[in-house]
């Protein structure tokens, strides 16, 4: 894959596949047509890259889709009509963003709950099967089977490719938000914002705003929109001059985007007024507690954060939430207590989860268990963290006495 094609694939693949799927109402066709367009681009772009690479891919993918329809001897009349409606020059200048519609399609209640978010992240956000499996703490083979069954269900059930009426939003909302959370986590896990999914960060600001306008009385929607704004507000302070990640407690709040924080606070206030306690509101509340810090002279809000995590675990005691709680627990109640609780999570499929290894390594280092800490840092580094996180882990390892 050429450098230009690789960059275009990462930035535009989800949007193009989403537009194709919405246009032709066939997820498999959309993915197959886009794959064929990329294969053609790999040859055609060797001599010169088009002025609009994304438009080129979209136009060629549409023609590939029409070719596939003809080969299947299905919907020939519809295919001819679509080709007439979308000439090449139009496609080169306009790619419709159909992702929000497609999110609701993939989260249809006819699809098994354990497959809705996974299918949506794969189709709408362009994550690989391996990346999604890692995010959902399952095997790639199991995840692949779920995706196949989910796409088959959409085809067999005749799920309409449209945003449903307001009376049907609530039954799909949890899967929609879970999808956006996974997609955003991929953008946020790279502190430097230089990874392949970094573009999701800005997109999530837009998508969460769109959802908040569609569903202004849904507390969880407001909570997610607030959380994204709190996280993005802190982005300018996440990496130092050497490109090394800066932990949240060590970030300079003076560099945070106060306008985004004010937006997040307003959304969170509306959310709590609608529903005083929900897991997503508590998660956003944890980020809000950090964002109220104004300078490094103010102590980190560890005690407040731990109280919020205790409330969150009481509602949603999933392994990742329990692991995140251990960080403030260590600061408030000591490293030995935190390590003891962390050991209880070893059986929760977190051994190959980078944050688990990083947290355990840091706790062992602080507790003075040098030999064990080095082993744990090596295990974390072996999981191929992003450059900024890798630099931070290596720096911490070098500080072990």
C-alpha positions as CSV (number, residue, x, y, z in Angstrom):
1,X,0.0,0.0,0.0
2,X,1.4,3.4,-1.0
3,X,1.9,6.1,1.6
4,X,-0.9,8.2,0.1
5,X,-3.3,5.2,0.0
6,X,-2.5,4.2,3.5
7,X,-3.2,7.8,4.8
8,X,-6.4,8.0,2.8
9,X,-7.5,4.6,3.9
10,X,-7.1,5.5,7.6
11,X,-8.8,8.9,7.3
12,X,-11.6,8.2,4.9
13,X,-12.4,4.4,4.9
14,X,-15.1,4.5,7.5
15,X,-16.9,7.5,5.8
16,X,-16.7,5.9,2.3
17,X,-17.9,2.4,3.5
18,X,-20.7,4.1,5.5
19,X,-21.8,6.1,2.4
20,X,-21.7,3.0,0.2
21,X,-23.6,0.9,2.7
22,X,-26.3,3.5,3.1
23,X,-26.6,4.0,-0.7
24,X,-26.7,0.3,-1.7
25,X,-28.2,-1.1,1.6
26,X,-25.7,-3.9,1.7
27,X,-22.8,-4.0,4.2
28,X,-20.9,-6.8,2.5
29,X,-21.2,-5.1,-0.9
30,X,-19.9,-1.9,0.5
31,X,-16.9,-3.5,2.1
32,X,-16.1,-5.6,-1.0
33,X,-16.4,-2.6,-3.3
34,X,-14.2,-0.5,-1.2
35,X,-11.6,-3.2,-1.0
36,X,-11.6,-3.5,-4.8
37,X,-11.2,0.3,-5.1
38,X,-8.2,0.2,-2.8
39,X,-6.7,-2.6,-4.8
40,X,-7.1,-0.5,-8.0
41,X,-5.6,2.5,-6.3
42,X,-2.5,0.5,-5.2
43,X,-1.8,0.2,-9.0
44,X,-3.1,3.4,-10.3
45,X,-1.4,5.6,-7.7
46,X,2.1,4.3,-8.3
47,X,2.7,6.9,-11.0
48,X,0.7,9.8,-9.5
49,X,-1.7,10.4,-6.6
50,X,-5.1,12.0,-7.6
51,X,-5.8,15.5,-6.3
52,X,-8.7,14.2,-4.2
53,X,-7.6,10.7,-3.1
54,X,-10.7,10.2,-1.0
55,X,-13.0,11.3,-3.8
56,X,-11.2,9.0,-6.2
57,X,-11.7,6.0,-3.9
58,X,-15.3,6.8,-3.4
59,X,-16.0,7.2,-7.1
60,X,-14.2,4.0,-8.0
61,X,-15.8,2.1,-5.1
62,X,-19.3,3.1,-6.4
63,X,-18.4,1.7,-9.8
64,X,-17.1,-1.4,-8.3
65,X,-20.3,-1.8,-6.3
66,X,-22.3,-1.5,-9.5
67,X,-20.1,-4.1,-11.2
68,X,-20.7,-6.4,-8.3
69,X,-24.4,-5.9,-8.5
70,X,-24.4,-6.8,-12.2
71,X,-22.3,-9.8,-11.7
72,X,-24.7,-11.1,-9.1
73,X,-27.6,-10.4,-11.5
74,X,-29.4,-8.5,-8.8
75,X,-31.0,-5.1,-8.9
76,X,-29.7,-4.3,-12.4
77,X,-32.3,-1.6,-13.0
78,X,-31.5,0.0,-9.6
79,X,-27.8,-0.1,-10.4
80,X,-28.2,1.7,-13.7
81,X,-30.3,4.3,-12.1
82,X,-27.8,4.9,-9.3
83,X,-25.0,5.2,-11.8
84,X,-26.9,7.9,-13.7
85,X,-27.6,9.8,-10.5
86,X,-24.0,9.9,-9.4
87,X,-21.5,10.7,-12.2
88,X,-17.8,10.5,-11.5
89,X,-17.1,14.2,-11.3
90,X,-19.8,14.6,-8.5
91,X,-18.3,11.8,-6.5
92,X,-14.9,13.3,-6.6
93,X,-16.1,16.4,-4.8
94,X,-18.7,15.0,-2.4
95,X,-18.7,12.1,0.0
96,X,-21.9,12.0,2.1
97,X,-21.3,11.2,5.8
98,X,-23.8,8.5,6.5
99,X,-22.2,7.2,9.6
100,X,-24.8,8.3,12.2
101,X,-27.5,6.6,10.1
102,X,-25.4,3.5,9.8
103,X,-24.8,3.4,13.5
104,X,-28.5,3.1,14.2
105,X,-28.8,0.5,11.5
106,X,-26.1,-1.7,13.0
107,X,-27.6,-1.3,16.4
108,X,-31.0,-2.6,15.4
109,X,-32.6,-4.8,18.1
110,X,-32.8,-7.7,15.6
111,X,-29.0,-8.1,16.0
112,X,-27.7,-9.9,19.0
113,X,-26.7,-7.5,21.8
114,X,-23.1,-8.8,22.0
115,X,-22.6,-8.1,18.2
116,X,-24.2,-4.7,17.8
117,X,-21.4,-2.5,19.1
118,X,-18.8,-4.7,17.5
119,X,-20.5,-4.6,14.0
120,X,-20.9,-0.8,14.3
121,X,-17.3,-0.2,15.2
122,X,-16.1,-2.4,12.4
123,X,-18.4,-0.9,9.7
124,X,-18.7,2.7,10.8
125,X,-15.3,3.4,12.4
126,X,-13.1,1.1,10.3
127,X,-11.4,-0.7,13.1
128,X,-9.9,-4.1,12.3
129,X,-11.3,-7.3,13.7
130,X,-8.3,-7.7,15.9
131,X,-8.6,-4.2,17.3
132,X,-12.2,-4.7,18.1
133,X,-11.6,-8.1,19.7
134,X,-8.9,-6.5,21.9
135,X,-11.3,-3.7,22.9
136,X,-14.0,-6.2,23.9
137,X,-11.6,-8.6,25.6
138,X,-12.5,-11.5,23.3
139,X,-10.7,-13.6,20.7
140,X,-10.5,-12.5,17.1
141,X,-12.1,-15.7,15.8
142,X,-15.1,-15.3,18.1
143,X,-15.5,-11.7,17.1
144,X,-15.3,-12.5,13.4
145,X,-18.2,-15.0,13.8
146,X,-20.3,-12.5,15.6
147,X,-19.8,-10.0,12.7
148,X,-20.7,-12.5,10.1
149,X,-23.9,-13.4,11.9
150,X,-24.8,-9.8,12.5
151,X,-24.5,-8.8,8.8
152,X,-26.5,-11.8,7.8
153,X,-29.2,-10.8,10.2
154,X,-29.4,-7.3,8.7
155,X,-29.8,-8.8,5.3
156,X,-32.4,-11.4,6.3
157,X,-34.5,-9.1,8.5
158,X,-34.6,-6.4,5.9
159,X,-33.5,-3.8,8.4
160,X,-34.2,-0.3,6.8
161,X,-31.1,1.8,6.3
162,X,-32.4,4.9,8.0
163,X,-32.4,6.7,11.3
164,X,-35.5,5.3,13.1
165,X,-38.3,7.5,14.5
166,X,-37.7,9.0,18.0
167,X,-40.0,6.4,19.5
168,X,-37.4,3.7,18.6
169,X,-34.2,5.5,19.6
170,X,-34.1,4.4,23.2
171,X,-34.0,0.7,22.3
172,X,-30.8,1.2,20.3
173,X,-29.2,3.9,22.3
174,X,-27.0,1.8,24.6
175,X,-25.4,0.0,21.7
176,X,-24.9,3.3,19.8
177,X,-23.2,4.9,22.8
178,X,-21.1,1.8,23.4
179,X,-19.9,1.9,19.8
180,X,-18.9,5.6,20.0
181,X,-17.1,4.9,23.3
182,X,-15.0,2.1,21.8
183,X,-14.2,4.3,18.8
184,X,-13.2,7.2,20.9
185,X,-11.1,5.1,23.2
186,X,-9.0,4.2,20.1
187,X,-8.3,7.9,19.5
188,X,-7.7,8.6,23.1
189,X,-5.3,5.8,23.8
190,X,-2.5,7.6,21.8
191,X,-1.5,10.5,23.9
192,X,0.3,12.3,21.1
193,X,-2.7,12.0,18.8
194,X,-0.6,10.6,16.0
195,X,-1.9,7.0,15.8
196,X,-4.0,5.6,13.0
197,X,-7.3,6.4,14.7
198,X,-6.4,9.9,15.9
199,X,-9.0,11.5,13.6
200,X,-11.8,9.9,15.7
201,X,-11.2,12.5,18.4
202,X,-12.4,15.5,16.4
203,X,-15.1,13.3,14.8
204,X,-16.5,12.3,18.2
205,X,-16.9,15.9,19.1
206,X,-19.1,16.3,16.1
207,X,-21.0,13.0,16.4
208,X,-21.6,13.5,20.1
209,X,-22.9,17.0,19.5
210,X,-25.2,15.7,16.8
211,X,-26.6,13.0,19.1
212,X,-27.1,15.6,21.9
213,X,-29.1,17.7,19.5
214,X,-31.2,14.7,18.4
215,X,-31.7,13.4,21.9
216,X,-31.5,16.4,24.3
217,X,-33.4,14.6,27.1
218,X,-31.2,11.5,27.2
219,X,-28.9,11.7,30.2
220,X,-26.4,9.1,28.8
221,X,-26.1,11.0,25.5
222,X,-25.3,14.2,27.4
223,X,-22.8,12.4,29.6
224,X,-20.9,11.0,26.6
225,X,-20.8,14.4,24.9
226,X,-19.5,15.9,28.1
227,X,-16.9,13.2,28.6
228,X,-15.5,13.7,25.1
229,X,-15.2,17.4,25.7
230,X,-13.4,16.9,29.0
231,X,-10.9,14.5,27.4
232,X,-10.3,16.7,24.4
233,X,-9.9,19.7,26.6
234,X,-6.8,18.1,28.2
235,X,-5.2,17.0,24.9
236,X,-2.8,20.0,24.7
237,X,-1.1,18.9,27.9
238,X,-0.9,15.1,27.3
239,X,2.7,15.0,25.9
240,X,5.9,16.8,26.9
241,X,8.5,18.4,24.6
242,X,10.3,15.1,24.1
243,X,7.1,13.4,22.9
244,X,6.6,11.5,26.2
245,X,3.1,11.0,27.7
246,X,2.3,13.0,30.8
247,X,0.1,11.3,33.3
248,X,-3.1,13.1,34.2
249,X,-2.0,14.1,37.7
250,X,1.1,15.7,36.3
251,X,-0.5,17.6,33.4
252,X,-0.5,21.4,33.6
253,X,-4.2,22.5,33.9
254,X,-3.2,25.9,32.5
255,X,-2.8,24.3,29.1
256,X,-6.3,22.8,29.1
257,X,-9.0,24.1,26.8
258,X,-11.4,25.9,29.2
259,X,-14.0,26.5,26.5
260,X,-14.4,22.8,26.0
261,X,-14.5,22.3,29.7
262,X,-17.3,24.8,30.1
263,X,-19.3,23.0,27.3
264,X,-18.7,19.7,29.2
265,X,-19.8,21.1,32.5
266,X,-23.1,22.5,30.9
267,X,-23.9,19.1,29.3
268,X,-23.1,17.2,32.5
269,X,-25.3,19.5,34.6
270,X,-28.2,18.9,32.2
271,X,-27.6,15.2,32.4
272,X,-27.6,15.0,36.2
273,X,-30.8,17.0,36.2
274,X,-32.5,14.4,34.1
275,X,-31.0,11.3,35.8
276,X,-29.1,11.8,39.0
277,X,-27.1,8.5,38.7
278,X,-26.0,6.5,35.7
279,X,-22.7,4.8,34.9
280,X,-22.0,7.2,32.0
281,X,-22.8,10.3,34.1
282,X,-20.4,9.0,36.9
283,X,-17.7,8.4,34.3
284,X,-18.1,11.9,33.0
285,X,-18.2,13.2,36.5
286,X,-14.7,11.7,37.2
287,X,-13.3,13.6,34.2
288,X,-15.1,16.7,35.4
289,X,-13.5,16.4,38.8
290,X,-10.1,16.5,37.2
291,X,-11.0,19.4,34.9
292,X,-11.9,21.6,37.8
293,X,-8.3,21.7,38.8
294,X,-6.8,25.0,37.8
295,X,-3.1,24.6,38.4
296,X,-0.4,22.2,39.5
297,X,-0.4,24.0,42.8
298,X,-3.8,22.4,43.6
299,X,-3.6,18.8,44.8
300,X,-5.0,16.1,42.5
301,X,-8.6,15.2,43.4
302,X,-7.8,11.6,44.3
303,X,-10.3,11.3,47.2
304,X,-13.2,12.8,45.1
305,X,-12.3,10.5,42.2
306,X,-12.2,7.4,44.4
307,X,-15.7,8.2,45.8
308,X,-17.0,8.5,42.2
309,X,-15.3,5.3,41.2
310,X,-16.8,3.5,44.2
311,X,-20.3,4.6,43.1
312,X,-19.5,3.6,39.5
313,X,-18.3,0.1,40.5
314,X,-21.5,-0.3,42.5
315,X,-23.5,0.2,39.3
316,X,-21.1,-1.3,36.7
317,X,-18.4,-3.6,38.1
318,X,-16.8,-4.5,34.8
319,X,-13.1,-5.4,34.9
320,X,-11.9,-2.2,33.2
321,X,-13.8,0.0,35.6
322,X,-12.4,-1.9,38.6
323,X,-8.9,-1.6,37.2
324,X,-9.3,2.2,36.7
325,X,-10.5,2.5,40.2
326,X,-7.2,1.1,41.5
327,X,-5.2,4.2,40.5
328,X,-7.0,6.6,42.9
329,X,-7.3,3.7,45.5
330,X,-3.5,3.5,45.6
331,X,-3.2,7.3,46.2
332,X,-5.8,7.3,49.0
333,X,-5.3,3.9,50.7
334,X,-1.8,2.8,49.7
335,X,0.0,0.7,47.2
336,X,-0.3,-2.6,49.0
337,X,-4.1,-2.3,49.1
338,X,-4.2,-1.4,45.4
339,X,-1.9,-4.3,44.4
340,X,-4.0,-6.7,46.4
341,X,-7.2,-5.6,44.5
342,X,-5.3,-5.6,41.2
343,X,-4.3,-9.3,41.7
344,X,-8.0,-10.2,41.9
345,X,-8.4,-8.9,38.3
346,X,-5.7,-11.3,36.8
347,X,-8.4,-13.8,35.9
348,X,-10.5,-11.2,34.0
349,X,-8.7,-11.5,30.7
350,X,-6.6,-8.4,31.4
351,X,-3.1,-10.0,31.1
352,X,-2.7,-8.7,27.6
353,X,-4.4,-5.4,28.3
354,X,-1.8,-2.6,28.2
355,X,-3.3,-0.4,30.9
356,X,-3.4,-3.3,33.3
357,X,0.3,-4.0,32.8
358,X,1.2,-0.3,33.1
359,X,-0.8,0.2,36.3
360,X,0.7,-2.9,37.9
361,X,4.2,-1.9,36.9
362,X,3.8,1.5,38.3
363,X,2.4,0.2,41.6
364,X,5.2,-2.3,42.0
365,X,7.8,0.5,41.3
366,X,6.2,2.8,43.9
367,X,6.0,-0.1,46.4
368,X,9.7,-0.7,46.1
369,X,9.4,-4.1,44.4
370,X,12.0,-3.4,41.8
371,X,12.6,-6.8,40.2
372,X,8.9,-7.4,39.8
373,X,8.4,-3.9,38.4
374,X,11.0,-4.4,35.7
375,X,9.3,-7.6,34.6
376,X,6.0,-5.9,34.4
377,X,7.3,-2.9,32.5
378,X,8.9,-5.2,30.0
379,X,5.6,-7.0,29.6
380,X,3.8,-3.7,29.0
381,X,6.4,-2.6,26.5
382,X,6.1,-5.9,24.7
383,X,2.4,-5.0,24.0
384,X,3.6,-2.4,21.5
385,X,2.2,0.8,23.0
386,X,2.0,4.0,21.0
387,X,5.2,6.1,20.9
388,X,4.3,8.6,23.6
389,X,3.1,5.8,26.0
390,X,6.2,3.7,25.1
391,X,8.5,6.6,26.0
392,X,6.7,7.1,29.3
393,X,6.9,3.4,30.2
394,X,10.6,3.3,29.3
395,X,11.3,6.4,31.4
396,X,9.5,5.0,34.4
397,X,11.4,1.7,34.1
398,X,14.7,3.6,34.0
399,X,13.8,5.3,37.3
400,X,13.7,2.0,39.2
401,X,16.5,1.9,41.8
